[in-house]
Amino acid sequence: MIIDTARPSPKSKAVSERMRRVRTKRTAVENRARSVLRLEKVKYKGNVKTLPGSPDLVLKEFDLAIFVNGCFWHGCPRCYTPPKHNRKWWNKKIAGNRRRDRRVTRQLRAQGYSVVHLWEHDTDERMRVRIRCAVKRRLMTG
C-alpha cells in the first residue's frame, strides 16, 4: 500500500508563511502552563525527548507527563474546525495526530506515567485544577 504523504500546495503565500511561523516548542499556551506550575512551586522538565512523544512538561517526582495541545493541531473536540482549503488532507492529518496522541498516552501509561492533556482553550485556573487533581491522584495511589 502506498501512503500519500505529500503536502498539498498552500492556498497562498500568506498562508504558507503563517504556517511556517507556527511554533512547536515554548508556545504561548505552553508558557502559560509553565507559569501555572511555577506558581504552584512544582518542579518540572520541558520537552523530555527520552519519553514517548516528548511530553511538553514532565513532573518526574509524580511520574506525570503533560501535553499542552493546540486545538487545531490535535483536533480539539470543542474547537476544531477543518479548513475549507484541502479539507480532505487536513482531516487525514489531524486524525493521524489524534491516533499518535492516543498511542503515546498508552506508551507512557505502560511506563508508569499519568498523562494529562491540556488544551489551548483551557484557562489558567482550569490548568491549575487539572494538574492539582493529577498530582493528588498520584500521591494517593503512590
DSSP file (Angstrom, degrees, kcal/mol; ACC not computed):
  #  RESIDUE AA STRUCTURE BP1 BP2  ACC     N-H-->O    O-->H-N    N-H-->O    O-->H-N    TCO  KAPPA ALPHA  PHI   PSI    X-CA   Y-CA   Z-CA
    1    1 A M              0   0    0      0, 0.0     2,-0.5     0, 0.0     0, 0.0   0.000 360.0 360.0 360.0 134.1    0.0    0.0    0.0
    2    2 A I        -     0   0    0      2,-0.0     2,-0.5     0, 0.0     0, 0.0  -0.868 360.0-152.1-101.0 127.4    1.3    3.4   -0.9
    3    3 A I        -     0   0    0     -2,-0.5     2,-0.9     2,-0.0     3,-0.1  -0.875  12.8-134.2-102.5 126.8    0.6    6.2    1.5
    4    4 A D        +     0   0    0     -2,-0.5    -2,-0.0     1,-0.2     0, 0.0  -0.691  36.5 160.7 -81.4 106.3    0.3    9.7    0.1
    5    5 A T        +     0   0    0     -2,-0.9    -1,-0.2     2,-0.1     2,-0.2   0.391  31.0 123.2-105.5   0.8    2.3   11.9    2.5
    6    6 A A        -     0   0    0      1,-0.1    -2,-0.0    -3,-0.1     0, 0.0  -0.419  62.7-125.9 -66.8 133.5    2.8   14.8    0.0
    7    7 A R        -     0   0    0     -2,-0.2    -1,-0.1     1,-0.1    -2,-0.1  -0.549  25.4-115.3 -76.6 142.9    1.5   18.1    1.4
    8    8 A P        -     0   0    0      0, 0.0    -1,-0.1     0, 0.0     3,-0.1  -0.357  40.1 -89.7 -72.5 160.3   -0.9   19.9   -0.8
    9    9 A S        -     0   0    0      1,-0.1     0, 0.0     2,-0.1     0, 0.0  -0.485  50.3-105.9 -70.6 141.0    0.1   23.2   -2.2
   10   10 A P        -     0   0    0      0, 0.0    -1,-0.1     0, 0.0     3,-0.1  -0.244  20.0-120.1 -66.9 156.1   -0.9   26.1    0.1
   11   11 A K  S    S-     0   0    0      1,-0.2     2,-0.3    74,-0.1    -2,-0.1   0.863  88.6 -14.0 -63.7 -37.1   -3.8   28.4   -0.8
   12   12 A S     >  -     0   0    0      1,-0.1     4,-2.1     0, 0.0    -1,-0.2  -0.961  68.7-101.1-156.7 169.3   -1.5   31.4   -0.9
   13   13 A K  H  > S+     0   0    0     -2,-0.3     4,-2.6     1,-0.2     5,-0.2   0.858 120.9  56.9 -64.9 -34.7    2.0   32.6    0.0
   14   14 A A  H  > S+     0   0    0      2,-0.2     4,-2.4     1,-0.2    -1,-0.2   0.918 108.1  46.2 -63.4 -42.9    0.5   34.4    3.1
   15   15 A V  H  > S+     0   0    0      2,-0.2     4,-2.5     1,-0.2     5,-0.2   0.924 112.2  51.4 -64.5 -43.8   -1.0   31.1    4.3
   16   16 A S  H  X S+     0   0    0     -4,-2.1     4,-1.9     1,-0.2    -2,-0.2   0.912 111.5  46.8 -59.4 -44.2    2.3   29.3    3.7
   17   17 A E  H  X S+     0   0    0     -4,-2.6     4,-1.2     2,-0.2    -1,-0.2   0.899 111.1  51.5 -66.5 -40.9    4.2   32.0    5.6
   18   18 A R  H  < S+     0   0    0     -4,-2.4     3,-0.4     1,-0.2     4,-0.3   0.915 111.0  47.9 -62.4 -43.1    1.7   31.9    8.5
   19   19 A M  H >< S+     0   0    0     -4,-2.5     3,-1.2     1,-0.2    -1,-0.2   0.852 106.4  57.9 -66.8 -34.7    2.0   28.1    8.8
   20   20 A R  H 3< S+     0   0    0     -4,-1.9    -1,-0.2     1,-0.2    -2,-0.2   0.801 102.5  55.4 -65.1 -29.0    5.8   28.3    8.7
   21   21 A R  T 3< S+     0   0    0     -4,-1.2    -1,-0.2    -3,-0.4     2,-0.2   0.522  77.2 118.0 -84.3  -4.9    5.8   30.5   11.8
   22   22 A V    <   -     0   0    0     -3,-1.2     2,-0.2    -4,-0.3    -3,-0.0  -0.465  60.4-138.6 -66.0 127.0    3.8   28.1   13.9
   23   23 A R        -     0   0    0     -2,-0.2     3,-0.1     1,-0.1     4,-0.1  -0.509  20.0-167.5 -87.1 154.3    5.9   27.0   16.9
   24   24 A T  S    S+     0   0    0      1,-0.2     2,-0.3    -2,-0.2     3,-0.2   0.570  75.2  40.2-112.5 -18.0    6.3   23.5   18.2
   25   25 A K  S    S+     0   0    0      1,-0.2    -1,-0.2    22,-0.0    31,-0.0  -0.955 114.6  14.8-131.1 150.6    8.0   24.4   21.5
   26   26 A R  S    S+     0   0    0     -2,-0.3    -1,-0.2     1,-0.1    -2,-0.0   0.885  79.8 173.4  56.8  42.1    7.6   27.2   24.0
   27   27 A T     >  -     0   0    0     -3,-0.2     4,-2.5     1,-0.1     5,-0.2  -0.282  47.1-102.9 -72.9 167.1    4.2   28.2   22.6
   28   28 A A  H  > S+     0   0    0      1,-0.2     4,-1.7     2,-0.2     5,-0.1   0.911 123.6  46.8 -59.3 -43.5    2.2   30.8   24.4
   29   29 A V  H  > S+     0   0    0      2,-0.2     4,-2.0     1,-0.2    -1,-0.2   0.872 111.1  51.8 -69.7 -35.3   -0.2   28.2   25.8
   30   30 A E  H  > S+     0   0    0      1,-0.2     4,-2.3     2,-0.2    -1,-0.2   0.899 108.2  52.1 -65.4 -39.5    2.8   26.1   26.9
   31   31 A N  H  X S+     0   0    0     -4,-2.5     4,-2.1     2,-0.2    -2,-0.2   0.854 106.5  54.0 -64.7 -34.1    4.3   29.1   28.6
   32   32 A R  H  X S+     0   0    0     -4,-1.7     4,-2.2     2,-0.2    -1,-0.2   0.925 108.7  48.6 -63.3 -43.9    1.0   29.7   30.5
   33   33 A A  H  X S+     0   0    0     -4,-2.0     4,-2.2     1,-0.2    -2,-0.2   0.898 109.7  52.3 -63.3 -40.2    1.1   26.1   31.7
   34   34 A R  H  X S+     0   0    0     -4,-2.3     4,-2.4     1,-0.2    -1,-0.2   0.903 108.2  51.5 -61.4 -41.1    4.7   26.6   32.8
   35   35 A S  H  X S+     0   0    0     -4,-2.1     4,-2.7     2,-0.2    -2,-0.2   0.903 107.4  52.6 -62.4 -41.7    3.7   29.7   34.7
   36   36 A V  H  X S+     0   0    0     -4,-2.2     4,-1.7     1,-0.2    -1,-0.2   0.929 110.4  48.0 -59.4 -45.3    0.9   27.7   36.5
   37   37 A L  H  <>S+     0   0    0     -4,-2.2     5,-2.5     1,-0.2     4,-0.3   0.897 111.0  50.5 -64.0 -40.4    3.5   25.1   37.6
   38   38 A R  H ><5S+     0   0    0     -4,-2.4     3,-1.3     1,-0.2    -1,-0.2   0.919 109.3  50.8 -64.1 -41.9    5.9   27.8   38.8
   39   39 A L  H 3<5S+     0   0    0     -4,-2.7    -1,-0.2     1,-0.3    -2,-0.2   0.831 110.6  49.6 -63.6 -31.1    3.1   29.5   40.8
   40   40 A E  T 3<5S-     0   0    0     -4,-1.7    -1,-0.3    -5,-0.2    -2,-0.2   0.481 112.9-125.0 -83.2  -3.2    2.3   26.1   42.3
   41   41 A K  T < 5 +     0   0    0     -3,-1.3     2,-0.5    -4,-0.3    -3,-0.2   0.896  57.3 152.2  58.6  43.4    6.0   25.7   43.1
   42   42 A V      < -     0   0    0     -5,-2.5     2,-0.3    -6,-0.1    -1,-0.2  -0.893  43.4-129.7-106.6 132.0    6.2   22.4   41.2
   43   43 A K        +     0   0    0     -2,-0.5     2,-0.3    16,-0.0    18,-0.2  -0.600  37.5 165.8 -79.5 139.6    9.5   21.3   39.6
   44   44 A Y        -     0   0    0     -2,-0.3     2,-0.4    15,-0.1    15,-0.2  -0.973  31.3-138.0-148.9 161.0    9.2   20.2   36.0
   45   45 A K  E     -A   58   0A   0     13,-2.1    13,-2.5    -2,-0.3     2,-0.4  -0.922  25.2-132.9-116.8 148.8   11.3   19.5   32.9
   46   46 A G  E    S-A   57   0A   0     -2,-0.4    11,-0.3    11,-0.2    10,-0.2  -0.823  72.3  -3.8-107.2 144.3   10.3   20.7   29.5
   47   47 A N  S    S-     0   0    0      9,-1.8     2,-1.0    -2,-0.4    -1,-0.2   0.914  71.9-159.6  45.8  65.6   10.2   18.7   26.2
   48   48 A V    >   -     0   0    0      7,-1.4     3,-1.3    -3,-0.2     6,-0.2  -0.641   9.9-172.1 -81.0 102.2   11.6   15.4   27.6
   49   49 A K  T 3  S+     0   0    0     -2,-1.0    -1,-0.2     1,-0.3     5,-0.2   0.644  76.2  69.2 -72.7 -15.9   12.9   13.6   24.5
   50   50 A T  T 3  S+     0   0    0      2,-0.1    -1,-0.3     3,-0.1    -2,-0.1   0.589  92.0  71.5 -80.3  -8.6   13.7   10.4   26.3
   51   51 A L  S X  S-     0   0    0     -3,-1.3     3,-2.1     4,-0.1    57,-0.1  -0.774 101.6 -86.7-104.8 152.1   10.0    9.7   26.9
   52   52 A P  T 3  S+     0   0    0      0, 0.0    -1,-0.1     0, 0.0    -2,-0.1  -0.303 114.2   9.2 -55.5 133.8    7.5    8.7   24.2
   53   53 A G  T 3  S-     0   0    0      1,-0.2    -4,-0.1    -4,-0.1    -3,-0.1   0.455 107.9-103.1  77.0   1.2    6.0   11.7   22.4
   54   54 A S    <   -     0   0    0     -3,-2.1    -1,-0.2    -6,-0.2    -5,-0.2   0.950  44.9-131.4  43.7  69.9    8.5   14.1   24.1
   55   55 A P        -     0   0    0      0, 0.0    -7,-1.4     0, 0.0    -8,-0.2  -0.120   3.8-128.5 -51.4 144.9    5.9   15.5   26.6
   56   56 A D  S    S+     0   0    0     10,-0.7    -9,-1.8     1,-0.2     2,-0.3   0.882  92.6  13.0 -62.4 -39.0    5.8   19.2   26.8
   57   57 A L  E     -AB  46  66A   0      9,-2.2     9,-3.4   -11,-0.3     2,-0.4  -0.999  67.3-166.9-141.3 139.3    6.2   19.1   30.6
   58   58 A V  E     -AB  45  65A   0    -13,-2.5   -13,-2.1    -2,-0.3     2,-0.9  -0.992  11.8-162.0-131.2 127.9    7.2   16.3   33.0
   59   59 A L  E > > - B   0  64A   0      5,-2.9     5,-1.7    -2,-0.4     3,-1.6  -0.814  14.7-177.5-103.5  88.0    6.8   16.2   36.7
   60   60 A K  G > 5S+     0   0    0     -2,-0.9     3,-1.2     1,-0.3    -1,-0.2   0.844  75.9  64.6 -59.3 -37.5    9.2   13.4   37.4
   61   61 A E  G 3 5S+     0   0    0      1,-0.3    -1,-0.3   -18,-0.2   -17,-0.1   0.795 116.8  29.1 -56.4 -29.1    8.6   13.5   41.2
   62   62 A F  G < 5S-     0   0    0     -3,-1.6    -1,-0.3     2,-0.1    52,-0.2   0.297 106.6-119.9-113.7   7.1    5.0   12.4   40.4
   63   63 A D  T < 5 +     0   0    0     -3,-1.2    51,-2.7    -4,-0.5     2,-0.5   0.950  63.2 151.0  47.3  54.7    5.6   10.4   37.2
   64   64 A L  E   < -Bc  59 114A   0     -5,-1.7    -5,-2.9    49,-0.2     2,-0.5  -0.972  32.7-164.1-122.6 123.4    3.3   12.9   35.4
   65   65 A A  E     -Bc  58 115A   0     49,-3.1    51,-2.6    -2,-0.5     2,-0.5  -0.910   8.4-163.2-107.4 132.3    3.5   13.8   31.7
   66   66 A I  E     -Bc  57 116A   0     -9,-3.4    -9,-2.2    -2,-0.5   -10,-0.7  -0.961   6.3-167.6-120.9 128.6    1.7   16.9   30.5
   67   67 A F  E     - c   0 117A   0     49,-2.8    51,-3.2    -2,-0.5     2,-0.8  -0.952  10.2-153.9-110.7 133.0    0.9   17.6   26.9
   68   68 A V  E     - c   0 118A   0     -2,-0.5     2,-0.4    49,-0.2    51,-0.2  -0.891  23.4-159.3-108.0 102.2   -0.2   21.1   26.0
   69   69 A N  E     - c   0 119A   0     49,-3.3    51,-1.8    -2,-0.8     2,-0.3  -0.654  15.7-132.6 -93.9 133.3   -2.3   20.6   22.9
   70   70 A G     >  -     0   0    0     -2,-0.4     4,-2.0    49,-0.2     6,-0.2  -0.644  22.6-130.6 -73.9 135.9   -3.2   23.3   20.3
   71   71 A C  T  4>S+     0   0    0     -2,-0.3     5,-2.5     1,-0.2     4,-0.4   0.872 103.6  42.7 -60.7 -39.2   -6.9   23.0   19.5
   72   72 A F  T >45S+     0   0    0      3,-0.2     3,-1.1     2,-0.2    -1,-0.2   0.974 115.5  45.4 -70.5 -54.0   -6.3   23.0   15.7
   73   73 A W  T 345S+     0   0    0      1,-0.3    -2,-0.2     2,-0.1    -1,-0.2   0.750 120.8  38.2 -67.0 -26.3   -3.3   20.6   15.5
   74   74 A H  T 3<5S-     0   0    0     -4,-2.0    -1,-0.3    23,-0.1    -2,-0.2   0.307 110.6-115.1-109.9   8.0   -4.7   18.0   17.9
   75   75 A G  T < 5 -     0   0    0     -3,-1.1    -3,-0.2    -4,-0.4    -4,-0.1   0.935  30.7-147.4  64.6  51.2   -8.3   18.2   16.8
   76   76 A C     >< -     0   0    0     -5,-2.5     4,-2.4    -6,-0.2    -1,-0.2  -0.250   7.8-139.1 -51.3 126.9   -9.9   19.5   19.9
   77   77 A P  T  4 S+     0   0    0      0, 0.0    -1,-0.2     0, 0.0    -2,-0.0   0.766 102.0  43.6 -62.3 -23.0  -13.5   18.1   20.2
   78   78 A R  T  4 S+     0   0    0      1,-0.0    -2,-0.1    -7,-0.0    -3,-0.0   0.845 129.4  17.7 -88.0 -37.5  -14.7   21.5   21.4
   79   79 A C  T  4 S+     0   0    0     -8,-0.1     2,-0.1     2,-0.0    -7,-0.1   0.681  85.0 117.0-113.8 -22.0  -12.9   23.9   19.0
   80   80 A Y     <  +     0   0    0     -4,-2.4    -8,-0.1    -9,-0.2    -7,-0.0  -0.295  27.9 169.6 -66.8 128.3  -11.6   22.1   15.9
   81   81 A T        -     0   0    0     -2,-0.1     3,-0.1     0, 0.0    -6,-0.1  -0.985  33.7-124.6-130.4 122.2  -13.0   23.1   12.6
   82   82 A P        -     0   0    0      0, 0.0     5,-0.1     0, 0.0     6,-0.1  -0.355  32.4-104.4 -66.8 146.5  -11.3   21.8    9.5
   83   83 A P        -     0   0    0      0, 0.0     8,-0.1     0, 0.0     7,-0.1  -0.270  19.3-128.6 -64.9 157.0  -10.1   24.4    7.0
   84   84 A K  S >  S+     0   0    0      2,-0.1     3,-0.7    -3,-0.1     2,-0.4   0.838  91.8  72.6 -75.1 -33.5  -12.1   24.8    3.8
   85   85 A H  T 3  S-     0   0    0      1,-0.2     5,-0.1     2,-0.1   -74,-0.1  -0.704 117.2  -3.2 -86.8 131.2   -9.0   24.5    1.6
   86   86 A N  T 3> S+     0   0    0     -2,-0.4     4,-2.4     3,-0.1    -1,-0.2   0.856  81.2 164.2  58.9  38.3   -7.5   21.0    1.3
   87   87 A R  H <>  +     0   0    0     -3,-0.7     4,-2.8     1,-0.2     5,-0.2   0.872  67.9  53.1 -55.9 -43.8  -10.1   19.7    3.8
   88   88 A K  H  > S+     0   0    0      1,-0.2     4,-1.9     2,-0.2    -1,-0.2   0.927 111.4  46.1 -60.8 -45.2   -9.6   16.0    3.0
   89   89 A W  H  > S+     0   0    0      1,-0.2     4,-2.5     2,-0.2    -2,-0.2   0.928 113.8  48.4 -63.2 -45.6   -5.9   16.2    3.5
   90   90 A W  H  X S+     0   0    0     -4,-2.4     4,-3.0     1,-0.2     5,-0.3   0.899 108.7  53.0 -64.9 -40.8   -6.3   18.2    6.8
   91   91 A N  H  X S+     0   0    0     -4,-2.8     4,-2.2     1,-0.2    -1,-0.2   0.912 112.2  46.1 -59.7 -41.2   -8.9   15.7    8.1
   92   92 A K  H  X S+     0   0    0     -4,-1.9     4,-2.0    -5,-0.2    -2,-0.2   0.911 113.2  49.9 -65.9 -42.9   -6.5   12.9    7.5
   93   93 A K  H  X S+     0   0    0     -4,-2.5     4,-2.0     2,-0.2    -2,-0.2   0.931 113.4  44.2 -61.6 -48.6   -3.6   14.8    9.0
   94   94 A I  H  X S+     0   0    0     -4,-3.0     4,-2.4     1,-0.2    -1,-0.2   0.881 111.0  54.1 -68.7 -37.6   -5.5   15.7   12.2
   95   95 A A  H  X S+     0   0    0     -4,-2.2     4,-2.2    -5,-0.3    -1,-0.2   0.895 108.8  50.4 -61.2 -39.0   -6.9   12.1   12.5
   96   96 A G  H  X S+     0   0    0     -4,-2.0     4,-2.4     2,-0.2    -2,-0.2   0.892 108.7  51.3 -64.7 -40.2   -3.3   10.9   12.3
   97   97 A N  H  X S+     0   0    0     -4,-2.0     4,-2.5     2,-0.2    -2,-0.2   0.906 109.8  49.9 -62.5 -41.6   -2.2   13.3   15.1
   98   98 A R  H  X S+     0   0    0     -4,-2.4     4,-2.3     2,-0.2    -2,-0.2   0.909 110.2  49.9 -64.3 -42.2   -5.1   12.1   17.3
   99   99 A R  H  X S+     0   0    0     -4,-2.2     4,-2.5     1,-0.2    -2,-0.2   0.925 111.3  49.2 -61.0 -44.2   -4.0    8.5   16.7
  100  100 A R  H  X S+     0   0    0     -4,-2.4     4,-2.9     1,-0.2     5,-0.2   0.914 108.8  53.1 -61.8 -43.3   -0.5    9.3   17.6
  101  101 A D  H  X S+     0   0    0     -4,-2.5     4,-2.2     1,-0.2    -1,-0.2   0.918 111.2  46.1 -58.4 -44.5   -1.6   11.2   20.8
  102  102 A R  H  X S+     0   0    0     -4,-2.3     4,-2.2     2,-0.2    -1,-0.2   0.913 113.3  49.4 -65.3 -42.2   -3.6    8.1   21.9
  103  103 A R  H  X S+     0   0    0     -4,-2.5     4,-2.3     2,-0.2    -2,-0.2   0.928 112.0  47.5 -62.4 -45.9   -0.6    5.7   21.1
  104  104 A V  H  X S+     0   0    0     -4,-2.9     4,-2.6     1,-0.2     5,-0.2   0.887 109.8  53.5 -63.8 -40.1    1.8    7.9   23.0
  105  105 A T  H  X S+     0   0    0     -4,-2.2     4,-2.4    -5,-0.2    -1,-0.2   0.926 109.7  48.1 -60.6 -44.7   -0.6    8.1   26.0
  106  106 A R  H  X S+     0   0    0     -4,-2.2     4,-2.2     2,-0.2    -2,-0.2   0.913 111.4  50.7 -61.2 -43.1   -0.8    4.3   26.1
  107  107 A Q  H  X S+     0   0    0     -4,-2.3     4,-1.1     2,-0.2    -2,-0.2   0.916 111.5  47.1 -62.7 -43.7    3.0    4.0   25.9
  108  108 A L  H  <>S+     0   0    0     -4,-2.6     5,-2.4     1,-0.2     3,-0.5   0.910 111.4  50.5 -65.9 -41.8    3.6    6.5   28.8
  109  109 A R  H ><5S+     0   0    0     -4,-2.4     3,-1.7     1,-0.2    -1,-0.2   0.887 105.8  56.4 -63.1 -37.5    0.9    4.8   30.9
  110  110 A A  H 3<5S+     0   0    0     -4,-2.2    -1,-0.2     1,-0.3    -2,-0.2   0.791 105.2  53.1 -63.8 -26.6    2.7    1.5   30.3
  111  111 A Q  T 3<5S-     0   0    0     -4,-1.1    -1,-0.3    -3,-0.5    -2,-0.2   0.355 128.9 -98.5 -88.6   4.7    5.8    3.1   31.7
  112  112 A G  T < 5S+     0   0    0     -3,-1.7     2,-0.3     1,-0.3    -3,-0.2   0.559  79.2 134.0  94.2   8.7    4.0    4.1   34.8
  113  113 A Y      < -     0   0    0     -5,-2.4     2,-0.3    -6,-0.1    -1,-0.3  -0.662  50.5-137.2 -91.7 146.2    3.2    7.7   34.0
  114  114 A S  E     -c   64   0A   0    -51,-2.7   -49,-3.1    -2,-0.3     2,-0.4  -0.775  25.9-146.8 -88.6 148.1   -0.1    9.5   34.4
  115  115 A V  E     -c   65   0A   0     -2,-0.3     2,-0.4   -51,-0.2   -49,-0.2  -0.971  15.6-172.3-125.8 132.0   -0.8   11.7   31.4
  116  116 A V  E     -c   66   0A   0    -51,-2.6   -49,-2.8    -2,-0.4     2,-0.6  -0.984   8.5-158.3-121.4 131.1   -2.7   15.0   31.3
  117  117 A H  E     -c   67   0A   0     -2,-0.4     2,-0.3   -51,-0.2   -49,-0.2  -0.942  11.0-167.9-108.3 113.7   -3.7   16.7   28.1
  118  118 A L  E     -c   68   0A   0    -51,-3.2   -49,-3.3    -2,-0.6     2,-0.3  -0.738  13.6-137.2 -95.1 149.5   -4.2   20.4   28.5
  119  119 A W  E >   -c   69   0A   0     -2,-0.3     3,-1.8   -51,-0.2   -49,-0.2  -0.792  18.5-118.9-110.8 152.8   -5.9   22.3   25.7
  120  120 A E  T 3  S+     0   0    0    -51,-1.8   -50,-0.1    -2,-0.3    -1,-0.1   0.816 115.2  53.9 -52.5 -35.5   -5.1   25.7   24.2
  121  121 A H  T 3  S+     0   0    0      2,-0.0    -1,-0.3    -3,-0.0     2,-0.1   0.576  82.7 113.8 -81.6  -9.0   -8.6   27.0   25.2
  122  122 A D    <   -     0   0    0     -3,-1.8     2,-0.1     1,-0.1    -4,-0.0  -0.368  66.8-127.2 -64.3 138.1   -8.1   26.0   28.9
  123  123 A T     >  -     0   0    0      1,-0.1     4,-2.4    -2,-0.1     5,-0.2  -0.380  25.4-107.5 -75.4 164.2   -8.0   28.9   31.3
  124  124 A D  H  > S+     0   0    0      1,-0.2     4,-2.6     2,-0.2     5,-0.1   0.892 122.3  53.3 -59.0 -39.2   -5.0   29.1   33.7
  125  125 A E  H  > S+     0   0    0      2,-0.2     4,-2.5     1,-0.2    -1,-0.2   0.907 107.6  49.3 -65.0 -41.6   -7.4   28.1   36.5
  126  126 A R  H  > S+     0   0    0      2,-0.2     4,-2.6     1,-0.2     5,-0.2   0.915 111.2  50.2 -64.2 -41.1   -8.5   25.0   34.7
  127  127 A M  H  X S+     0   0    0     -4,-2.4     4,-2.5     2,-0.2     5,-0.2   0.938 110.7  50.1 -59.1 -46.1   -4.9   24.0   34.0
  128  128 A R  H  X S+     0   0    0     -4,-2.6     4,-2.7     1,-0.2    -2,-0.2   0.924 112.4  46.5 -59.3 -46.9   -4.1   24.5   37.7
  129  129 A V  H  X S+     0   0    0     -4,-2.5     4,-2.6     1,-0.2    -1,-0.2   0.919 112.6  49.2 -64.1 -45.0   -7.1   22.3   38.8
  130  130 A R  H  X S+     0   0    0     -4,-2.6     4,-1.9     2,-0.2    -1,-0.2   0.893 113.9  45.7 -64.1 -39.6   -6.3   19.6   36.3
  131  131 A I  H  X S+     0   0    0     -4,-2.5     4,-2.6    -5,-0.2     5,-0.2   0.928 112.8  50.3 -68.9 -44.6   -2.6   19.4   37.4
  132  132 A R  H  X S+     0   0    0     -4,-2.7     4,-2.7    -5,-0.2    -2,-0.2   0.921 111.1  49.3 -58.6 -44.6   -3.5   19.5   41.1
  133  133 A C  H  X S+     0   0    0     -4,-2.6     4,-2.4     1,-0.2    -1,-0.2   0.906 111.5  48.8 -62.2 -42.4   -6.0   16.7   40.6
  134  134 A A  H  X S+     0   0    0     -4,-1.9     4,-2.1     2,-0.2    -1,-0.2   0.915 113.1  46.8 -65.1 -42.7   -3.5   14.6   38.7
  135  135 A V  H  X S+     0   0    0     -4,-2.6     4,-2.4     2,-0.2    -2,-0.2   0.922 111.8  51.5 -64.2 -43.5   -0.8   15.1   41.4
  136  136 A K  H  X S+     0   0    0     -4,-2.7     4,-2.0    -5,-0.2    -2,-0.2   0.908 109.3  50.2 -60.8 -43.2   -3.3   14.3   44.1
  137  137 A R  H  X S+     0   0    0     -4,-2.4     4,-2.2     1,-0.2     5,-0.2   0.905 110.2  50.7 -61.1 -41.7   -4.2   11.0   42.4
  138  138 A R  H  X S+     0   0    0     -4,-2.1     4,-1.7     1,-0.2    -2,-0.2   0.900 110.3  49.1 -63.9 -40.4   -0.6   10.1   42.1
  139  139 A L  H  < S+     0   0    0     -4,-2.4    -1,-0.2     1,-0.2    -2,-0.2   0.863 112.9  47.8 -66.5 -34.9    0.0   10.8   45.7
  140  140 A M  H  < S+     0   0    0     -4,-2.0    -2,-0.2    -5,-0.2    -1,-0.2   0.848 119.3  37.2 -75.5 -33.7   -3.0    8.7   46.7
  141  141 A T  H  <        0   0    0     -4,-2.2    -2,-0.2    -5,-0.2    -1,-0.2   0.634 360.0 360.0 -91.7 -14.8   -2.1    5.7   44.5
  142  142 A G     <        0   0    0     -4,-1.7    -1,-0.1    -5,-0.2    -3,-0.1   0.231 360.0 360.0  23.7 360.0    1.6    6.2   45.3
